[in-house]
């Protein structure tokens, strides 16, 4: 996969060199000043690089993150580099069920698993389509939670192929996710004694407190159930998961997102993911309901359904 990406990068580099060698029309006519001006106006921005930007602020002086945002990465399939793959039912779904390849979002490329935890990650991947809906306390050990329409957890909810909306208030922020109607409340007032610092109970989306450092929104989240995965490749965590997210607006249309992931039960050290979020700009854009529960009823509970006799 990486060799393939390097080949693509080399092709782009050669093409860029050819463009530079041709030069601008003004330079060809012996007018260096005009050539320099033209080059400045037509310069293509380097991917991921933005000019200094000051985000708009709310009435209380905080940077305004309100809007509908979406990631355009393939990390929901695998947070690390991955090739395109056939998906679970190539015999019946063909290209409809195939999963695209993509570049990973893990900084440094590798997840620092403990050896025994890496073995469990591989077992998860092998059993990601195995669903066990019983009273067995280990029923969550197999089957990707996304497959079963459970809330995806953090940070996965932010890079699934669905948009989400940020609604910003003074003491709280609401994150509403299109997938499975997931919701997070971010508590922003540290002086509110009615809001516990620690999670009253573990949950799928965790317990989140936020604050601003300059124009960066920082969210500290704990109190997660141990059942969510980071992707379809079986990357997972325990109930000791601690996620610190950083949201920084770098243009009117982009947020640079980072999440530092810490779980001493599973990983040898903290690790980080990062990618951009894009503001959805369609007229009258809004979240569209994706209540996937109805799509998984037969998968989850078909064995308990009464079948009509023939």
C-alpha positions as a Markdown table, in Angstrom:
| # | Residue | x | y | z |
|---|---|---|---|---|
| 1 | Unk | 0.0 | 0.0 | 0.0 |
| 2 | Unk | 2.8 | 2.4 | 1.0 |
| 3 | Unk | 4.8 | 1.6 | -2.1 |
| 4 | Unk | 1.8 | 2.3 | -4.2 |
| 5 | Unk | 1.3 | 5.7 | -2.5 |
| 6 | Unk | 5.0 | 6.5 | -3.0 |
| 7 | Unk | 4.6 | 5.8 | -6.7 |
| 8 | Unk | 1.7 | 8.2 | -7.0 |
| 9 | Unk | 3.6 | 10.8 | -5.1 |
| 10 | Unk | 6.6 | 10.5 | -7.4 |
| 11 | Unk | 4.3 | 11.0 | -10.4 |
| 12 | Unk | 2.9 | 14.2 | -9.0 |
| 13 | Unk | 6.4 | 15.4 | -8.2 |
| 14 | Unk | 7.5 | 14.8 | -11.8 |
| 15 | Unk | 4.4 | 16.6 | -13.1 |
| 16 | Unk | 5.0 | 19.6 | -10.8 |
| 17 | Unk | 8.6 | 19.8 | -12.0 |
| 18 | Unk | 7.5 | 19.9 | -15.7 |
| 19 | Unk | 5.1 | 22.7 | -14.9 |
| 20 | Unk | 7.8 | 24.7 | -13.2 |
| 21 | Unk | 10.2 | 24.2 | -16.1 |
| 22 | Unk | 7.8 | 25.6 | -18.6 |
| 23 | Unk | 7.5 | 28.9 | -16.8 |
| 24 | Unk | 4.8 | 31.6 | -17.1 |
| 25 | Unk | 4.0 | 33.4 | -20.4 |
| 26 | Unk | 5.3 | 36.6 | -18.8 |
| 27 | Unk | 8.7 | 35.1 | -18.1 |
| 28 | Unk | 8.9 | 33.8 | -21.7 |
| 29 | Unk | 8.4 | 37.4 | -22.9 |
| 30 | Unk | 11.3 | 38.6 | -20.7 |
| 31 | Unk | 9.2 | 40.3 | -18.0 |
| 32 | Unk | 10.4 | 38.9 | -14.7 |
| 33 | Unk | 8.3 | 41.3 | -12.5 |
| 34 | Unk | 5.1 | 40.3 | -14.3 |
| 35 | Unk | 6.1 | 36.7 | -14.1 |
| 36 | Unk | 6.6 | 36.9 | -10.3 |
| 37 | Unk | 3.2 | 38.6 | -9.9 |
| 38 | Unk | 1.5 | 36.0 | -12.0 |
| 39 | Unk | 3.1 | 33.2 | -10.1 |
| 40 | Unk | 2.0 | 34.7 | -6.8 |
| 41 | Unk | -1.6 | 35.0 | -8.0 |
| 42 | Unk | -1.7 | 31.4 | -9.4 |
| 43 | Unk | 0.2 | 29.6 | -6.7 |
| 44 | Unk | -1.6 | 26.4 | -5.7 |
| 45 | Unk | -1.7 | 26.0 | -1.9 |
| 46 | Unk | 0.2 | 23.1 | -0.4 |
| 47 | Unk | -2.3 | 20.5 | 0.9 |
| 48 | Unk | -2.9 | 21.0 | 4.6 |
| 49 | Unk | -1.4 | 24.4 | 4.7 |
| 50 | Unk | -3.5 | 27.5 | 5.4 |
| 51 | Unk | -2.9 | 31.2 | 5.7 |
| 52 | Unk | -3.4 | 32.6 | 9.2 |
| 53 | Unk | -7.1 | 32.7 | 10.0 |
| 54 | Unk | -9.2 | 34.2 | 12.8 |
| 55 | Unk | -12.4 | 32.3 | 13.3 |
| 56 | Unk | -15.7 | 34.3 | 13.9 |
| 57 | Unk | -16.7 | 34.6 | 17.6 |
| 58 | Unk | -19.9 | 34.2 | 19.4 |
| 59 | Unk | -21.5 | 37.0 | 21.5 |
| 60 | Unk | -19.6 | 35.7 | 24.6 |
| 61 | Unk | -16.3 | 36.0 | 22.8 |
| 62 | Unk | -15.6 | 32.3 | 22.0 |
| 63 | Unk | -14.7 | 30.9 | 18.6 |
| 64 | Unk | -17.9 | 29.8 | 16.8 |
| 65 | Unk | -17.8 | 26.1 | 15.7 |
| 66 | Unk | -21.5 | 25.9 | 14.9 |
| 67 | Unk | -22.3 | 24.2 | 11.6 |
| 68 | Unk | -22.5 | 20.8 | 9.9 |
| 69 | Unk | -19.1 | 19.1 | 9.4 |
| 70 | Unk | -17.9 | 15.9 | 7.7 |
| 71 | Unk | -14.7 | 14.0 | 7.3 |
| 72 | Unk | -13.6 | 12.7 | 3.9 |
| 73 | Unk | -11.2 | 10.0 | 5.0 |
| 74 | Unk | -11.6 | 6.3 | 4.9 |
| 75 | Unk | -10.5 | 5.7 | 8.5 |
| 76 | Unk | -13.8 | 4.1 | 9.4 |
| 77 | Unk | -12.6 | 1.1 | 7.4 |
| 78 | Unk | -9.1 | 1.2 | 9.0 |
| 79 | Unk | -7.4 | 4.0 | 10.8 |
| 80 | Unk | -4.1 | 2.8 | 9.3 |
| 81 | Unk | -3.0 | 2.7 | 5.7 |
| 82 | Unk | -5.2 | 0.1 | 3.8 |
| 83 | Unk | -5.8 | -1.2 | 0.4 |
| 84 | Unk | -9.2 | -1.5 | -1.3 |
| 85 | Unk | -10.9 | -4.7 | -0.4 |
| 86 | Unk | -13.8 | -6.8 | -1.5 |
| 87 | Unk | -16.0 | -6.4 | 1.6 |
| 88 | Unk | -18.0 | -9.1 | 3.3 |
| 89 | Unk | -20.2 | -10.4 | 0.4 |
| 90 | Unk | -18.4 | -10.0 | -2.9 |
| 91 | Unk | -20.4 | -12.9 | -4.4 |
| 92 | Unk | -23.7 | -11.0 | -4.1 |
| 93 | Unk | -22.8 | -7.3 | -3.7 |
| 94 | Unk | -19.9 | -6.9 | -6.2 |
| 95 | Unk | -18.5 | -3.3 | -6.2 |
| 96 | Unk | -21.5 | -2.2 | -4.1 |
| 97 | Unk | -20.0 | -3.9 | -1.1 |
| 98 | Unk | -16.4 | -3.1 | -1.8 |
| 99 | Unk | -14.4 | -0.9 | 0.6 |
| 100 | Unk | -12.1 | 1.8 | -0.8 |
| 101 | Unk | -8.4 | 2.0 | 0.1 |
| 102 | Unk | -7.0 | 5.0 | 1.8 |
| 103 | Unk | -4.3 | 6.7 | 3.8 |
| 104 | Unk | -4.3 | 6.2 | 7.5 |
| 105 | Unk | -4.9 | 9.0 | 10.1 |
| 106 | Unk | -2.6 | 7.6 | 12.8 |
| 107 | Unk | 0.4 | 9.9 | 13.3 |
| 108 | Unk | 3.5 | 7.8 | 12.9 |
| 109 | Unk | 1.6 | 5.1 | 11.1 |
| 110 | Unk | 1.4 | 2.5 | 13.8 |
| 111 | Unk | -0.8 | 1.9 | 16.8 |
| 112 | Unk | 1.3 | 1.0 | 19.9 |
| 113 | Unk | -0.5 | -2.2 | 21.0 |
| 114 | Unk | 0.6 | -4.4 | 23.8 |
| 115 | Unk | 1.4 | -7.9 | 22.3 |
| 116 | Unk | -1.6 | -9.5 | 23.8 |
| 117 | Unk | -3.9 | -6.6 | 22.8 |
| 118 | Unk | -2.6 | -6.8 | 19.2 |
| 119 | Unk | -3.6 | -10.5 | 19.1 |
| 120 | Unk | -7.1 | -9.5 | 20.2 |
| 121 | Unk | -7.3 | -6.8 | 17.5 |
| 122 | Unk | -6.5 | -9.4 | 14.9 |
| 123 | Unk | -9.2 | -11.7 | 16.4 |
| 124 | Unk | -11.7 | -8.8 | 16.3 |
| 125 | Unk | -11.0 | -8.3 | 12.6 |
| 126 | Unk | -11.6 | -12.0 | 11.8 |
| 127 | Unk | -14.9 | -12.0 | 13.7 |
| 128 | Unk | -16.2 | -8.5 | 12.7 |
| 129 | Unk | -19.2 | -10.1 | 11.0 |
| 130 | Unk | -20.0 | -12.5 | 13.8 |
| 131 | Unk | -23.1 | -11.3 | 15.8 |
| 132 | Unk | -24.0 | -12.8 | 19.2 |
| 133 | Unk | -27.2 | -11.3 | 20.7 |
| 134 | Unk | -27.7 | -13.3 | 23.9 |
| 135 | Unk | -27.4 | -12.8 | 27.6 |
| 136 | Unk | -23.7 | -14.0 | 27.3 |
| 137 | Unk | -21.6 | -11.4 | 29.1 |
| 138 | Unk | -19.1 | -11.8 | 26.2 |
| 139 | Unk | -21.7 | -11.0 | 23.5 |
| 140 | Unk | -19.8 | -7.8 | 22.6 |
| 141 | Unk | -16.5 | -9.6 | 22.0 |
| 142 | Unk | -17.4 | -10.3 | 18.3 |
| 143 | Unk | -19.0 | -8.2 | 15.6 |
| 144 | Unk | -18.2 | -4.6 | 14.7 |
| 145 | Unk | -20.4 | -2.3 | 16.8 |
| 146 | Unk | -21.1 | -0.2 | 13.7 |
| 147 | Unk | -22.5 | -3.4 | 12.0 |
| 148 | Unk | -25.0 | -3.7 | 14.9 |
| 149 | Unk | -26.0 | 0.0 | 14.8 |
| 150 | Unk | -24.5 | 0.8 | 18.2 |
| 151 | Unk | -23.2 | 4.4 | 18.8 |
| 152 | Unk | -19.7 | 4.5 | 17.4 |
| 153 | Unk | -17.9 | 6.2 | 20.3 |
| 154 | Unk | -15.1 | 8.7 | 20.1 |
| 155 | Unk | -13.2 | 9.5 | 18.0 |
| 156 | Unk | -14.8 | 7.2 | 15.5 |
| 157 | Unk | -18.0 | 9.2 | 15.3 |
| 158 | Unk | -16.1 | 12.1 | 13.8 |
| 159 | Unk | -14.6 | 10.1 | 10.8 |
| 160 | Unk | -17.5 | 7.9 | 9.8 |
| 161 | Unk | -18.9 | 8.7 | 6.3 |
| 162 | Unk | -21.8 | 10.7 | 7.8 |
| 163 | Unk | -22.0 | 14.4 | 8.7 |
| 164 | Unk | -22.5 | 15.7 | 12.2 |
| 165 | Unk | -23.7 | 19.0 | 13.6 |
| 166 | Unk | -22.2 | 21.2 | 16.3 |
| 167 | Unk | -24.7 | 23.4 | 18.1 |
| 168 | Unk | -22.8 | 25.9 | 20.4 |
| 169 | Unk | -24.2 | 27.4 | 23.5 |
| 170 | Unk | -22.6 | 29.2 | 26.4 |
| 171 | Unk | -22.3 | 26.5 | 29.0 |
| 172 | Unk | -22.7 | 23.5 | 26.8 |
| 173 | Unk | -22.1 | 22.3 | 23.2 |
| 174 | Unk | -24.2 | 19.7 | 21.4 |
| 175 | Unk | -22.7 | 17.3 | 18.9 |
| 176 | Unk | -25.4 | 15.6 | 16.9 |
| 177 | Unk | -24.4 | 12.7 | 14.7 |
| 178 | Unk | -26.3 | 11.4 | 11.7 |
| 179 | Unk | -25.3 | 7.8 | 12.3 |
| 180 | Unk | -27.6 | 6.0 | 14.8 |
| 181 | Unk | -28.8 | 9.4 | 16.1 |
| 182 | Unk | -25.7 | 9.7 | 18.3 |
| 183 | Unk | -25.5 | 12.7 | 20.6 |
| 184 | Unk | -22.8 | 14.1 | 22.8 |
| 185 | Unk | -23.1 | 16.9 | 25.3 |
| 186 | Unk | -19.9 | 18.9 | 26.0 |
| 187 | Unk | -20.0 | 20.6 | 29.4 |
| 188 | Unk | -18.1 | 23.9 | 29.1 |
| 189 | Unk | -18.6 | 25.6 | 32.5 |
| 190 | Unk | -16.1 | 24.3 | 35.0 |
| 191 | Unk | -17.9 | 26.3 | 37.8 |
| 192 | Unk | -21.2 | 24.5 | 37.4 |
| 193 | Unk | -21.3 | 22.3 | 40.5 |
| 194 | Unk | -24.4 | 20.4 | 39.2 |
| 195 | Unk | -22.3 | 18.7 | 36.5 |
| 196 | Unk | -20.1 | 15.9 | 37.8 |
| 197 | Unk | -16.5 | 15.9 | 36.8 |
| 198 | Unk | -16.4 | 12.2 | 36.4 |
| 199 | Unk | -18.9 | 10.2 | 34.4 |
| 200 | Unk | -22.0 | 9.1 | 36.5 |
| 201 | Unk | -21.9 | 5.8 | 34.4 |
| 202 | Unk | -19.9 | 4.5 | 31.5 |
| 203 | Unk | -21.6 | 5.1 | 28.1 |
| 204 | Unk | -21.1 | 4.5 | 24.4 |
| 205 | Unk | -20.2 | 8.2 | 23.7 |
| 206 | Unk | -18.4 | 8.9 | 27.0 |
| 207 | Unk | -18.5 | 11.9 | 29.3 |
| 208 | Unk | -17.0 | 15.1 | 28.0 |
| 209 | Unk | -15.8 | 18.4 | 29.4 |
| 210 | Unk | -14.5 | 21.2 | 27.1 |
| 211 | Unk | -12.7 | 24.5 | 27.3 |
| 212 | Unk | -11.0 | 26.9 | 24.9 |
| 213 | Unk | -7.3 | 27.5 | 24.6 |
| 214 | Unk | -7.2 | 30.6 | 22.3 |
| 215 | Unk | -9.3 | 29.6 | 19.3 |
| 216 | Unk | -8.8 | 25.9 | 19.8 |
| 217 | Unk | -11.7 | 23.9 | 21.3 |
| 218 | Unk | -10.3 | 21.1 | 23.6 |
| 219 | Unk | -12.6 | 18.3 | 24.8 |
| 220 | Unk | -11.5 | 15.8 | 27.5 |
| 221 | Unk | -13.6 | 12.6 | 27.3 |
| 222 | Unk | -13.6 | 9.6 | 29.6 |
| 223 | Unk | -16.3 | 7.2 | 31.0 |
| 224 | Unk | -16.5 | 5.0 | 27.9 |
| 225 | Unk | -18.0 | 1.5 | 27.7 |
| 226 | Unk | -15.3 | -1.0 | 26.4 |
| 227 | Unk | -17.4 | -2.1 | 23.5 |
| 228 | Unk | -16.8 | 0.4 | 20.7 |
| 229 | Unk | -14.1 | 0.0 | 18.1 |
| 230 | Unk | -12.0 | 2.6 | 16.3 |
| 231 | Unk | -12.7 | 1.0 | 12.8 |
| 232 | Unk | -13.9 | -2.1 | 10.9 |
| 233 | Unk | -10.3 | -3.5 | 11.2 |
| 234 | Unk | -10.9 | -4.5 | 14.8 |
| 235 | Unk | -8.9 | -1.7 | 16.5 |
| 236 | Unk | -10.3 | -1.4 | 20.0 |
| 237 | Unk | -9.9 | -0.1 | 23.6 |
| 238 | Unk | -10.9 | -0.9 | 27.1 |
| 239 | Unk | -13.0 | 1.0 | 29.7 |
| 240 | Unk | -9.8 | 2.9 | 30.6 |
| 241 | Unk | -10.0 | 4.9 | 27.3 |
| 242 | Unk | -9.2 | 8.6 | 27.7 |
| 243 | Unk | -9.5 | 10.8 | 24.6 |
| 244 | Unk | -8.4 | 14.5 | 24.3 |
| 245 | Unk | -9.7 | 16.2 | 21.2 |
| 246 | Unk | -8.5 | 19.4 | 19.7 |
| 247 | Unk | -10.6 | 21.3 | 17.1 |
| 248 | Unk | -9.0 | 24.3 | 15.4 |
| 249 | Unk | -10.6 | 26.3 | 12.6 |
| 250 | Unk | -8.0 | 27.1 | 9.9 |
| 251 | Unk | -10.4 | 28.6 | 7.3 |
| 252 | Unk | -14.1 | 29.4 | 7.0 |
| 253 | Unk | -14.5 | 25.8 | 5.7 |
| 254 | Unk | -12.1 | 23.6 | 7.6 |
| 255 | Unk | -11.4 | 22.4 | 11.1 |
| 256 | Unk | -8.1 | 20.6 | 11.8 |
| 257 | Unk | -9.0 | 17.8 | 14.2 |
| 258 | Unk | -6.7 | 15.9 | 16.5 |
| 259 | Unk | -7.4 | 13.3 | 19.1 |
| 260 | Unk | -4.9 | 11.9 | 21.5 |
| 261 | Unk | -5.8 | 8.4 | 22.6 |
| 262 | Unk | -4.7 | 6.8 | 25.9 |
| 263 | Unk | -5.5 | 3.4 | 27.3 |
| 264 | Unk | -2.8 | 1.8 | 29.5 |
| 265 | Unk | -4.7 | -1.5 | 29.4 |
| 266 | Unk | -4.3 | -1.8 | 25.6 |
| 267 | Unk | -1.5 | 0.5 | 24.4 |
| 268 | Unk | 2.1 | 1.0 | 25.5 |
| 269 | Unk | 1.8 | 4.8 | 25.1 |
| 270 | Unk | -0.6 | 7.5 | 24.0 |
| 271 | Unk | -1.1 | 7.9 | 20.2 |
| 272 | Unk | -2.7 | 10.4 | 18.0 |
| 273 | Unk | -5.0 | 10.7 | 15.0 |
| 274 | Unk | -5.4 | 13.8 | 12.9 |
| 275 | Unk | -7.4 | 14.8 | 9.8 |
| 276 | Unk | -9.5 | 17.8 | 8.5 |
| 277 | Unk | -13.2 | 18.3 | 8.9 |
| 278 | Unk | -15.0 | 20.1 | 6.1 |
| 279 | Unk | -18.0 | 22.4 | 6.5 |
| 280 | Unk | -21.0 | 21.3 | 4.4 |
| 281 | Unk | -22.0 | 24.3 | 2.3 |
| 282 | Unk | -25.1 | 23.2 | 0.4 |
| 283 | Unk | -28.1 | 25.5 | 0.6 |
| 284 | Unk | -30.4 | 24.6 | 3.5 |
| 285 | Unk | -28.0 | 21.7 | 4.5 |
| 286 | Unk | -29.3 | 19.6 | 7.4 |
| 287 | Unk | -28.7 | 16.2 | 8.9 |
| 288 | Unk | -30.8 | 13.5 | 7.3 |
| 289 | Unk | -32.1 | 10.8 | 9.6 |
| 290 | Unk | -30.1 | 7.5 | 9.6 |
| 291 | Unk | -31.8 | 5.5 | 12.2 |
| 292 | Unk | -30.1 | 2.2 | 11.3 |
| 293 | Unk | -31.9 | 0.2 | 14.0 |
| 294 | Unk | -34.6 | -0.9 | 11.5 |
| 295 | Unk | -31.8 | -2.1 | 9.1 |
| 296 | Unk | -30.4 | -4.6 | 11.6 |
| 297 | Unk | -33.4 | -6.1 | 13.2 |
| 298 | Unk | -33.2 | -9.4 | 11.2 |
| 299 | Unk | -29.5 | -9.6 | 11.7 |
| 300 | Unk | -29.7 | -9.2 | 15.4 |
| 301 | Unk | -33.0 | -10.7 | 16.4 |
| 302 | Unk | -34.0 | -12.9 | 13.5 |
| 303 | Unk | -33.3 | -16.0 | 15.5 |
| 304 | Unk | -36.0 | -15.0 | 18.0 |
| 305 | Unk | -38.6 | -13.9 | 15.4 |
| 306 | Unk | -41.7 | -16.0 | 14.9 |
| 307 | Unk | -41.6 | -17.3 | 11.3 |
| 308 | Unk | -44.8 | -18.0 | 9.4 |
| 309 | Unk | -45.4 | -21.7 | 8.9 |
| 310 | Unk | -45.4 | -22.9 | 5.3 |
